[in-house]
Amino acid sequence: MIDLHKGDCRNILPQLNRRGIKADLLLTDPPYNISNEAGVITRRGGKFGKTTDISPKFEFDHKIEPEEWIPLASKVLKENAVAVIFLAVQQVPAVMALLKSEGFEKIYLSAWVKPNPTPQARKRKWCTGLEHFVIATRGEKYHYNWKEGHHTGYIITPAVSGKKRVHETQKPLKLMTDIVRWWSFPGDIVLDPFMGSGTSGVAAVKYRRGFIGVEEKLKHYNTAKRRIPIYLPLDFFMQDSFVQEPAKNKTLDSFQQ
């Protein structure tokens, strides 16, 4: 199952809840709004020249608070579920508290280690070579695929660059597939309320999970709609359960397979 929706997840998630949709794994990378709070970077045009603001402006990193979407996403998860959320380290206490209020009792802090971090424009501190994510479990029968073998509490893989990069904050496929493989089972449903260009969906369908994705921006929604079906295992097309049908009760642009 691939079920993609264009729109604001704060509107889409209640619709999914009313349809009785329940996912096994929440895997998402919401906007942190950290890049636009870094302050002003200036450059002078000569010894006494005019000062120019050269601070990067990131349209993609807009403001949405965890309390605006986590309770809504929680209602679209099964009683025994796993939530994996990328976040800024400043957000860790608030997000952990929110997840506990939604019944997630065990919460772990993990990290993506980037061997090729973005160079520092301001040259005033070390490069940020880590991105953190929390792994939270609800219930005693949540899905952890121990048959995949031993795994550390961190994942080392390069950031996406060059022509392979189709989104400003695109996550590497290995990062997302490791999470999908270890924290869900084949046949499970993965939910991403901020799917961007759809890397979480690619990881899900590649390893035989269903996927529900939401994306507000049309450009990224269309990219995800093109990318994700390409990775479906060929034998999925031979199954009676894999059919293309129109979305039911849709109020916004949707794509289902």
C-alpha positions as CSV (number, residue, x, y, z in Angstrom):
1,M,0.0,0.0,0.0
2,I,1.2,3.5,-0.9
3,D,-1.0,6.3,0.3
4,L,0.3,9.8,-0.4
5,H,-1.4,13.1,0.5
6,K,-0.6,16.7,-0.4
7,G,-1.4,19.0,2.4
8,D,-0.7,20.1,5.9
9,C,-0.4,17.1,8.2
10,R,-2.4,19.0,10.8
11,N,-5.4,18.6,8.5
12,I,-4.5,15.2,7.0
13,L,-3.8,13.3,10.2
14,P,-7.4,13.8,11.6
15,Q,-8.7,12.6,8.2
16,L,-6.6,9.4,8.5
17,N,-7.8,8.9,12.0
18,R,-11.4,9.1,10.9
19,R,-10.8,6.5,8.3
20,G,-9.5,4.2,11.0
21,I,-5.9,4.1,9.6
22,K,-3.4,2.7,12.1
23,A,0.4,2.6,11.4
24,D,3.0,0.5,13.1
25,L,6.0,2.9,12.7
26,L,6.1,6.7,12.7
27,L,9.2,7.8,10.9
28,T,9.6,11.5,10.2
29,D,11.9,14.4,9.9
30,P,9.8,17.5,10.8
31,P,11.1,21.1,10.2
32,Y,13.2,22.2,13.2
33,N,13.1,26.0,12.5
34,I,16.6,26.1,13.9
35,S,18.4,27.3,10.7
36,N,16.5,30.6,10.7
37,E,17.3,31.3,14.4
38,A,21.1,31.2,13.9
39,G,21.4,35.0,13.7
40,V,22.7,37.3,11.0
41,I,25.9,36.6,9.0
42,T,27.5,39.7,7.5
43,R,30.2,40.5,5.0
44,R,31.9,43.9,4.6
45,G,32.7,45.3,1.2
46,G,36.2,46.5,1.9
47,K,37.8,48.1,5.0
48,F,34.9,50.5,5.6
49,G,32.5,49.3,3.0
50,K,28.8,48.6,3.3
51,T,27.9,45.6,5.4
52,T,25.8,43.0,3.6
53,D,23.6,40.4,5.2
54,I,24.6,37.0,3.7
55,S,22.7,34.8,6.1
56,P,21.1,31.8,4.4
57,K,17.3,31.8,4.3
58,F,15.7,28.5,4.4
59,E,12.0,28.4,3.3
60,F,11.8,24.7,4.0
61,D,12.6,25.1,7.7
62,H,9.3,26.7,8.7
63,K,7.8,26.8,12.1
64,I,5.7,24.0,13.4
65,E,5.8,23.0,17.1
66,P,5.9,19.4,18.2
67,E,2.7,19.8,20.2
68,E,0.9,20.8,17.0
69,W,1.4,17.4,15.3
70,I,2.6,14.7,17.7
71,P,-0.8,14.1,19.4
72,L,-2.5,14.0,16.0
73,A,0.1,11.4,14.7
74,S,-0.3,9.4,17.9
75,K,-4.0,8.8,17.1
76,V,-3.0,7.2,13.7
77,L,-0.6,4.7,15.4
78,K,-1.4,1.3,16.8
79,E,-1.5,0.6,20.5
80,N,1.9,-1.2,20.2
81,A,3.8,1.3,18.0
82,V,7.2,2.8,17.5
83,A,8.0,6.5,16.8
84,V,11.3,7.6,15.3
85,I,11.5,11.4,15.1
86,F,14.4,13.5,13.9
87,L,14.9,16.7,15.9
88,A,17.2,19.4,17.0
89,V,19.0,18.7,20.3
90,Q,17.3,21.7,21.8
91,Q,13.9,20.0,21.2
92,V,14.8,16.7,22.9
93,P,13.2,17.4,26.4
94,A,10.0,18.7,25.0
95,V,9.5,15.9,22.4
96,M,10.3,13.3,25.0
97,A,7.7,14.7,27.4
98,L,5.1,14.8,24.6
99,L,5.8,11.2,23.6
100,K,5.4,10.1,27.3
101,S,2.1,11.9,27.5
102,E,1.0,9.8,24.4
103,G,1.9,6.5,26.1
104,F,5.4,6.0,24.8
105,E,7.2,4.7,27.9
106,K,10.6,3.8,26.6
107,I,12.5,6.5,24.7
108,Y,16.1,6.4,23.4
109,L,18.2,9.1,22.0
110,S,20.1,8.1,18.8
111,A,22.2,9.9,16.2
112,W,23.1,10.1,12.6
113,V,26.8,10.7,12.2
114,K,27.8,12.5,9.0
115,P,31.4,12.0,7.7
116,N,30.8,14.9,5.3
117,P,29.0,17.7,7.3
118,T,28.2,21.0,5.8
119,P,31.1,23.5,6.2
120,Q,30.6,26.2,8.7
121,A,29.9,29.6,7.0
122,R,30.6,31.6,10.2
123,K,33.9,29.8,11.2
124,R,33.1,30.3,14.8
125,K,32.5,26.7,15.9
126,W,32.9,23.1,14.9
127,C,30.8,21.7,12.0
128,T,27.6,20.0,13.0
129,G,28.3,16.4,12.2
130,L,25.4,14.9,14.1
131,E,21.7,14.9,13.7
132,H,19.7,13.4,16.6
133,F,16.6,11.3,16.6
134,V,14.5,9.8,19.3
135,I,13.2,6.2,19.2
136,A,10.1,5.7,21.4
137,T,8.1,2.5,21.9
138,R,4.5,2.1,23.1
139,G,3.1,-1.1,24.6
140,E,4.9,-4.3,25.2
141,K,4.4,-5.9,21.8
142,Y,6.0,-3.2,19.6
143,H,7.9,-4.4,16.6
144,Y,11.7,-4.7,16.9
145,N,13.2,-6.9,14.2
146,W,16.1,-8.5,16.2
147,K,16.6,-11.0,13.4
148,E,18.4,-8.2,11.5
149,G,21.2,-8.6,14.0
150,H,23.2,-6.3,16.3
151,H,23.0,-2.6,15.7
152,T,24.6,0.4,17.5
153,G,22.8,3.4,18.8
154,Y,24.0,5.5,15.9
155,I,24.2,5.3,12.1
156,I,27.2,6.5,10.2
157,T,26.5,7.4,6.6
158,P,27.3,10.4,4.3
159,A,24.8,13.2,3.7
160,V,23.2,13.2,0.3
161,S,25.0,15.6,-2.1
162,G,25.3,16.5,-5.8
163,K,22.7,15.4,-8.3
164,K,21.3,12.7,-6.0
165,R,20.0,15.5,-3.7
166,V,16.4,16.4,-4.5
167,H,15.4,18.0,-1.2
168,E,17.1,20.6,1.0
169,T,17.1,18.3,4.1
170,Q,17.1,14.9,2.3
171,K,18.1,12.0,4.5
172,P,20.3,9.2,3.1
173,L,18.5,6.0,2.1
174,K,20.8,3.9,4.3
175,L,19.8,5.9,7.3
176,M,16.1,5.4,6.7
177,T,16.4,1.8,5.7
178,D,18.3,0.9,8.9
179,I,15.4,2.4,10.9
180,V,12.7,0.6,8.9
181,R,14.5,-2.8,8.9
182,W,15.1,-2.8,12.6
183,W,12.0,-1.1,14.0
184,S,9.3,-2.7,11.9
185,F,8.4,-6.0,10.3
186,P,7.6,-6.8,6.6
187,G,3.9,-6.0,6.1
188,D,3.8,-3.2,8.6
189,I,2.7,0.3,7.8
190,V,5.1,3.3,8.0
191,L,3.7,6.8,8.5
192,D,5.6,10.0,7.7
193,P,3.7,13.3,8.2
194,F,6.6,15.3,6.7
195,M,7.8,13.0,3.9
196,G,9.5,15.6,1.8
197,S,10.9,13.9,-1.3
198,G,9.8,10.5,0.1
199,T,13.0,8.8,1.2
200,S,11.2,7.2,4.2
201,G,8.6,5.9,1.7
202,V,11.4,4.5,-0.5
203,A,12.9,2.7,2.5
204,A,9.4,1.3,3.5
205,V,8.4,-0.1,0.1
206,K,11.9,-1.4,-0.7
207,Y,11.7,-3.6,2.4
208,R,8.0,-4.6,1.9
209,R,6.3,-2.2,4.2
210,G,3.3,-0.1,3.4
211,F,3.6,3.6,3.4
212,I,1.5,6.6,4.3
213,G,3.1,10.0,3.5
214,V,2.0,13.6,3.8
215,E,3.7,16.6,2.2
216,E,2.6,20.2,2.0
217,K,4.8,21.5,-0.8
218,L,3.7,20.4,-4.3
219,K,7.2,20.2,-5.7
220,H,8.3,17.7,-3.0
221,Y,5.0,15.8,-3.1
222,N,5.4,15.2,-6.9
223,T,9.0,14.1,-6.4
224,A,7.8,11.5,-3.8
225,K,5.0,10.4,-6.0
226,R,7.6,9.6,-8.7
227,R,10.3,8.1,-6.5
228,I,8.5,5.7,-4.2
229,P,6.8,3.4,-6.7
230,I,10.1,2.8,-8.5
231,Y,11.4,0.8,-5.5
232,L,8.4,-1.5,-5.1
233,P,9.5,-5.2,-5.3
234,L,8.5,-6.6,-8.7
235,D,6.4,-9.4,-7.2
236,F,4.2,-6.9,-5.5
237,F,2.6,-6.3,-8.9
238,M,1.5,-9.9,-9.0
239,Q,-0.4,-9.7,-5.7
240,D,-4.2,-9.2,-5.7
241,S,-3.8,-6.8,-2.8
242,F,-1.7,-4.4,-4.9
243,V,-4.2,-2.4,-6.9
244,Q,-4.4,1.2,-8.0
245,E,-7.6,2.9,-6.8
246,P,-8.9,6.4,-6.2
247,A,-8.6,7.8,-2.7
248,K,-11.8,7.6,-0.7
249,N,-13.3,10.6,1.0
250,K,-10.4,12.8,-0.2
251,T,-10.5,16.5,0.4
252,L,-7.0,17.2,-0.8
253,D,-4.8,15.9,-3.5
254,S,-4.0,12.2,-2.8
255,F,-2.3,9.3,-4.5
256,Q,-2.9,5.7,-3.7
257,Q,-1.6,2.4,-5.0
